[in-house]
Amino acid sequence: MKFAEIIGQERPIRVLQQAKRTGKLAHAYLFAGPPGVGKMTTARAFAAALNCLAGGEDACGVCASCHKMAQGNHPDYFEISRDDERTGIVIEQVRAVIKSAQRRPYESRFQVFIFDQAETMTTEAANALLKTLEEPTADNVFVLVTPAPHQLLPTVASRCQMVRFGPLAEEDLRRLIQERMSLSDEDATLVAALADGSLGRAENMPLDFLKTTRLEIFTQLAEADGDQPVQALSLGAKLKEAADDLRTVIELLGGFVRDAAVWRSSGDARRLRHRDALPLIERYAAGHEVKDLLGKIRALVYARRLVERNVNKDAIVDGLCLELLAAGPTTFARGRLPR
């Protein structure tokens, strides 16, 4: 992987290339930004560039070191991530890193250690790594990759140079989607508009859901009136059909309600994500004040957190549907599930 092959992260790449060019490398970096925007890809390209035998700002892709990086057998490159059977990176993994960091590189200038999902490190693992970060050596470079830097041990984060990654531009994302997912122009445009600048999210979006069920759910929201409990049951049944991917559904609902708030306050269709659902957005927005729409967005954020904590999905959906259909706020919006 080379910097030149990465799309949409010009600023962090410039920072890394300048550090290599000037020789002012940090011993540890913290790559922070939304999921699926190229942080790990950039970390691998950075590692390849650091040890490339050509010595330029980017990896050449043809030298012996670059070939080993591409084949995944470079002796001075390490990726550390949580095992499938564990909830986080554990102290045994960090101890292995410390042992490797105490020796000199086998054949390159640097040993490079990349921690994927660094925020999942246990407290014991983070404290063990901290000791190594506090006493750096010139031939080791650590890269901690995370979408949630606030979840890292503050003392660990403070020992790293922050490199921030932003969401991909919609047009860049659309091109990547077409290249990697082989979608039509129409489908790639739809997915890119809804993926919040994240290729990882785009690759996990269920296209059939986006083209059918998503619009059916929005229609139920937009056309609701009268008997709220009955309509909440009907909407809830539709959401529960998608319970296996409830987090994605909640995120899409959040985009719809956000679009309604944007439309209600500005009337600017260019700022909408669900542009193909504009008539439904207009109708839903007409029935709610902006302050109530903002309350519904808070409720959706709360619901997503409940999903992440494995709260009963039926309870989440039931409370959320009442909130989305209500003319004003409910107890769910204030962070309490209905009894």
Phi, psi and omega per residue, in radians:
M1 nan 2.392 3.136
K2 -2.129 2.676 3.048
F3 -0.952 -0.681 -3.062
A4 -1.095 -0.328 -3.104
E5 -1.614 -0.072 -3.087
I6 -1.617 2.298 -3.098
I7 -1.843 2.325 2.923
G8 1.536 0.097 3.131
Q9 -2.201 0.848 -3.060
E10 -1.081 -0.721 -3.059
R11 -1.133 -0.932 3.109
P12 -1.068 -0.586 3.108
I13 -1.142 -0.707 3.091
R14 -1.054 -0.718 3.126
V15 -1.043 -0.789 -3.097
L16 -1.230 -0.702 3.125
Q17 -1.161 -0.670 3.104
Q18 -1.124 -0.700 3.108
A19 -1.064 -0.738 3.122
K20 -1.183 -0.720 -3.098
R21 -1.132 -0.710 -3.081
T22 -1.542 -0.177 -3.094
G23 1.342 0.167 -3.127
K24 -1.688 1.086 -3.137
L25 -1.426 2.407 2.975
A26 -1.362 2.699 3.099
H27 -1.394 -0.309 3.133
A28 -2.586 2.428 3.123
Y29 -2.158 2.626 3.053
L30 -2.095 1.873 3.111
F31 -1.575 1.938 -3.052
A32 -2.137 2.417 3.113
G33 2.926 3.041 -3.102
P34 -1.015 2.741 3.083
P35 -1.112 2.550 2.970
G36 1.292 0.419 -3.121
V37 -1.908 0.054 3.046
G38 1.915 0.317 -3.113
K39 -1.149 -0.845 -3.133
M40 -1.190 -0.670 3.104
T41 -1.055 -0.748 3.119
T42 -1.173 -0.660 3.117
A43 -1.076 -0.735 3.124
R44 -1.171 -0.690 3.106
A45 -1.146 -0.635 3.103
F46 -1.118 -0.789 3.116
A47 -1.072 -0.731 3.125
A48 -1.120 -0.723 -3.136
A49 -1.160 -0.681 -3.110
L50 -1.055 -0.636 -3.045
N51 -1.894 0.119 3.118
C52 -1.095 2.337 -3.091
L53 -1.263 -0.305 3.126
A54 -1.281 -0.422 3.026
G55 1.386 0.210 -3.139
G56 -1.509 -3.012 3.140
E57 -1.332 -0.286 3.127
D58 -2.247 2.755 3.061
A59 -1.154 2.499 -3.135
C60 -1.383 -0.489 3.132
G61 1.459 -0.060 -3.069
V62 -2.184 -0.277 -3.119
C63 -1.301 3.006 -3.099
A64 -1.069 -0.696 3.138
S65 -1.131 -0.765 -3.141
C66 -1.129 -0.661 3.105
H67 -1.098 -0.738 3.128
K68 -1.155 -0.665 3.074
M69 -1.082 -0.786 -3.120
A70 -1.107 -0.597 -3.112
Q71 -1.511 -0.122 3.100
G72 1.333 0.437 -3.132
N73 -2.277 0.556 3.091
H74 -1.303 2.214 -3.043
P75 -1.262 -0.222 -3.119
D76 -1.944 0.342 -3.140
Y77 -2.184 2.301 -3.076
F78 -2.363 2.313 2.984
E79 -1.960 2.282 -3.127
I80 -2.084 2.167 3.111
S81 -2.537 2.884 -3.123
R82 -1.236 2.471 3.063
D83 -1.238 2.670 -3.139
D84 -1.013 -0.522 -3.077
E85 -1.526 -0.038 -3.117
R86 -2.077 2.787 3.141
T87 -1.549 -0.198 -3.119
G88 -2.852 3.097 3.059
I89 -1.308 2.219 -2.979
V90 -1.878 2.951 -3.004
I91 -1.113 -0.542 3.126
E92 -1.082 -0.665 3.106
Q93 -1.144 -0.730 -3.138
V94 -1.192 -0.640 3.096
R95 -1.081 -0.644 3.085
A96 -1.142 -0.661 3.081
V97 -1.109 -0.803 -3.129
I98 -1.035 -0.732 3.136
K99 -1.090 -0.749 3.123
S100 -1.178 -0.658 -3.098
A101 -1.197 -0.298 -3.122
Q102 -1.423 -0.196 3.097
R103 -1.842 2.922 3.111
R104 -1.432 2.737 3.082
P105 -0.997 2.570 -3.135
Y106 -1.191 -0.838 -2.992
E107 -2.501 0.024 -3.079
S108 -2.138 3.087 3.123
R109 -1.278 -0.632 -3.059
F110 -2.227 2.586 2.774
Q111 -1.642 2.303 -3.103
V112 -2.070 2.195 -3.118
F113 -2.040 2.060 -3.130
I114 -1.959 2.152 3.111
F115 -1.773 1.893 3.081
D116 -1.467 2.437 -3.059
Q117 0.913 0.920 -3.071
A118 -1.055 -0.423 -3.130
E119 -1.156 -0.243 -3.132
T120 -1.502 -0.022 3.106
M121 -1.010 2.347 3.028
T122 -1.174 2.816 3.136
T123 -1.032 -0.705 3.138
E124 -1.126 -0.730 3.128
A125 -1.145 -0.744 -3.132
A126 -1.127 -0.719 3.119
N127 -1.146 -0.630 3.095
A128 -1.164 -0.730 3.110
L129 -1.153 -0.607 -3.109
L130 -0.968 -0.706 -3.119
K131 -1.082 -0.651 3.106
T132 -1.239 -0.681 3.135
L133 -1.183 -0.500 -3.139
E134 -1.328 -0.356 -3.134
E135 -2.215 1.163 -3.033
P136 -1.231 2.675 2.997
T137 -1.979 2.748 -2.997
A138 -1.243 -0.294 -3.066
D139 -1.872 0.285 3.045
N140 -2.111 2.361 3.046
V141 -2.225 2.230 3.125
F142 -1.910 2.416 3.072
V143 -2.248 2.045 3.095
L144 -1.768 2.132 -3.061
V145 -1.933 2.224 -3.074
T146 -2.768 2.523 2.963
P147 -1.530 -0.089 -3.030
A148 -2.384 1.240 -3.095
P149 -1.067 -0.440 3.137
H150 -1.184 -0.283 3.133
Q151 -1.552 -0.110 3.069
L152 -1.317 2.683 3.004
L153 -1.024 2.161 -3.054
P154 -0.955 -0.636 -3.137
T155 -1.180 -0.519 3.061
V156 -1.261 -0.831 -3.133
A157 -1.039 -0.645 -3.086
S158 -1.208 -0.313 3.131
R159 -1.545 0.008 -3.069
C160 -1.996 2.633 2.990
Q161 -1.498 2.150 -3.108
M162 -1.320 2.325 2.995
V163 -2.206 1.993 -3.031
R164 -1.646 2.395 3.098
F165 -1.996 2.365 3.122
G166 -1.843 3.002 3.069
P167 -1.121 2.656 3.115
L168 -1.281 2.529 3.030
A169 -1.067 2.543 -3.037
E170 -1.014 -0.685 -3.133
E171 -1.205 -0.704 3.070
D172 -1.067 -0.753 -3.134
L173 -1.132 -0.705 3.138
R174 -1.059 -0.737 3.128
R175 -1.109 -0.744 3.123
L176 -1.115 -0.702 3.129
I177 -1.079 -0.760 3.131
Q178 -1.126 -0.675 -3.128
E179 -1.197 -0.740 -2.979
R180 -1.677 -0.422 -3.046
M181 -1.956 -0.091 3.100
S182 0.929 0.815 3.119
L183 -1.679 2.786 3.048
S184 -1.187 2.883 3.101
D185 -0.988 -0.763 -3.093
E186 -1.128 -0.811 -3.115
D187 -1.208 -0.695 3.119
A188 -1.116 -0.668 3.103
T189 -1.131 -0.717 3.118
L190 -1.103 -0.864 -3.109
V191 -1.112 -0.732 -3.125
A192 -1.095 -0.632 -3.137
A193 -1.183 -0.455 -3.012
L194 -1.842 -0.063 -3.005
A195 -1.624 0.079 3.086
D196 0.936 0.665 3.062
G197 1.300 0.283 -3.069
S198 -2.051 2.033 3.078
L199 -1.135 -0.673 3.112
G200 -1.031 -0.740 3.115
R201 -1.187 -0.700 3.136
A202 -1.044 -0.739 -3.092
E203 -1.182 -0.380 -3.122
N204 -1.750 0.026 -3.119
M205 -1.368 2.241 3.129
P206 -1.339 1.897 -3.026
L207 -1.088 -0.732 3.131
D208 -1.043 -0.697 3.108
F209 -1.105 -0.764 -3.113
L210 -1.065 -0.663 -3.019
K211 -1.504 -0.266 -3.085
T212 -2.228 -1.291 -3.019
T213 -1.033 -0.683 3.134
R214 -0.952 -0.842 -3.101
L215 -1.237 -0.542 3.075
E216 -1.139 -0.728 3.105
I217 -1.119 -0.782 3.131
F218 -1.090 -0.641 3.123
T219 -1.114 -0.738 3.110
Q220 -1.080 -0.707 3.112
L221 -1.136 -0.770 -3.045
A222 -1.244 -0.565 -3.035
E223 -1.707 0.036 -3.086
A224 -1.186 2.381 2.983
D225 -2.877 2.855 3.078
G226 1.475 -2.074 -2.986
D227 -1.381 1.638 -3.047
Q228 -1.083 -0.827 -3.121
P229 -1.015 -0.725 -3.141
V230 -1.139 -0.753 3.139
Q231 -1.175 -0.599 3.087
A232 -1.121 -0.667 3.093
L233 -1.116 -0.759 -3.138
S234 -1.126 -0.775 3.107
L235 -1.140 -0.717 3.134
G236 -1.051 -0.696 3.118
A237 -1.068 -0.682 3.126
K238 -1.164 -0.732 3.136
L239 -1.179 -0.654 -3.113
K240 -1.189 -0.423 3.040
E241 -1.082 -0.490 -3.129
A242 -1.801 0.416 -3.012
A243 -1.092 -0.438 3.131
D244 -1.132 -0.420 3.121
D245 -2.239 0.827 -3.017
L246 -1.131 -0.570 -3.141
R247 -1.080 -0.773 3.109
T248 -1.098 -0.709 3.118
V249 -1.065 -0.771 3.141
I250 -1.113 -0.694 3.121
E251 -1.125 -0.692 3.104
L252 -1.170 -0.695 3.070
L253 -1.087 -0.696 3.096
G254 -1.050 -0.705 3.095
G255 -1.126 -0.660 3.128
F256 -1.143 -0.822 -3.135
V257 -1.175 -0.667 3.067
R258 -1.062 -0.733 3.101
D259 -1.072 -0.686 3.116
A260 -1.097 -0.712 3.118
A261 -1.155 -0.714 3.115
V262 -1.114 -0.782 -3.127
W263 -1.140 -0.716 -3.124
R264 -1.130 -0.604 -3.063
S265 -1.600 -0.468 -3.050
S266 -2.223 -0.480 -3.082
G267 1.183 0.368 -3.071
D268 -1.758 1.798 -3.084
A269 -1.167 -0.387 -3.127
R270 -1.166 -0.370 -3.104
R271 -1.586 0.015 -3.078
L272 -1.510 2.576 3.049
R273 -1.541 -0.815 -3.111
H274 -1.569 1.080 -3.033
R275 -1.128 -0.462 3.128
D276 -1.279 -0.179 -3.123
A277 -1.946 0.482 -3.053
L278 -0.971 -0.781 3.127
P279 -1.038 -0.631 3.122
L280 -1.255 -0.669 3.081
I281 -1.077 -0.794 3.127
E282 -1.016 -0.771 -3.067
R283 -1.206 -0.743 3.129
Y284 -1.149 -0.733 -3.128
A285 -1.091 -0.636 -3.096
A286 -1.115 -0.415 -3.081
G287 -1.651 0.068 -3.061
H288 -2.476 2.464 3.025
E289 -1.290 2.709 -3.129
V290 -1.009 -0.739 -3.105
K291 -1.095 -0.606 3.106
D292 -1.275 -0.620 3.077
L293 -1.118 -0.689 3.086
L294 -1.121 -0.625 3.066
G295 -1.121 -0.648 3.117
K296 -1.192 -0.621 3.079
I297 -1.107 -0.732 3.087
R298 -1.075 -0.674 3.123
A299 -1.134 -0.658 3.112
L300 -1.176 -0.669 3.061
V301 -1.087 -0.746 3.116
Y302 -1.098 -0.724 3.140
A303 -1.110 -0.695 3.114
R304 -1.086 -0.695 3.102
R305 -1.126 -0.637 3.103
L306 -1.139 -0.684 3.089
V307 -1.067 -0.767 -3.139
E308 -1.098 -0.478 3.139
R309 -1.640 0.165 3.067
N310 1.089 0.572 3.000
V311 -1.186 2.636 -3.126
N312 -0.888 2.153 -3.026
K313 -1.184 -0.612 3.118
D314 -1.092 -0.707 3.121
A315 -1.138 -0.691 3.114
I316 -1.089 -0.848 -3.084
V317 -1.105 -0.760 -3.106
D318 -1.073 -0.809 3.126
G319 -1.162 -0.688 -3.094
L320 -1.186 -0.691 -3.132
C321 -1.129 -0.715 3.065
L322 -1.058 -0.707 3.130
E323 -1.117 -0.809 -3.063
L324 -1.190 -0.494 -3.112
L325 -1.618 -0.243 -3.084
A326 -1.229 2.556 3.073
A327 -1.250 -0.461 3.113
G328 -2.344 -2.986 -3.099
P329 -1.242 2.670 3.037
T330 -2.098 -3.141 3.129
T331 -1.104 -0.480 3.138
F332 -1.093 -0.655 -3.134
A333 -1.133 -0.402 3.132
R334 -1.667 0.260 3.003
G335 1.491 0.429 3.106
R336 -2.255 2.177 3.056
L337 -1.206 2.462 3.056
P338 -1.064 2.521 3.117
R339 -1.308 nan nan
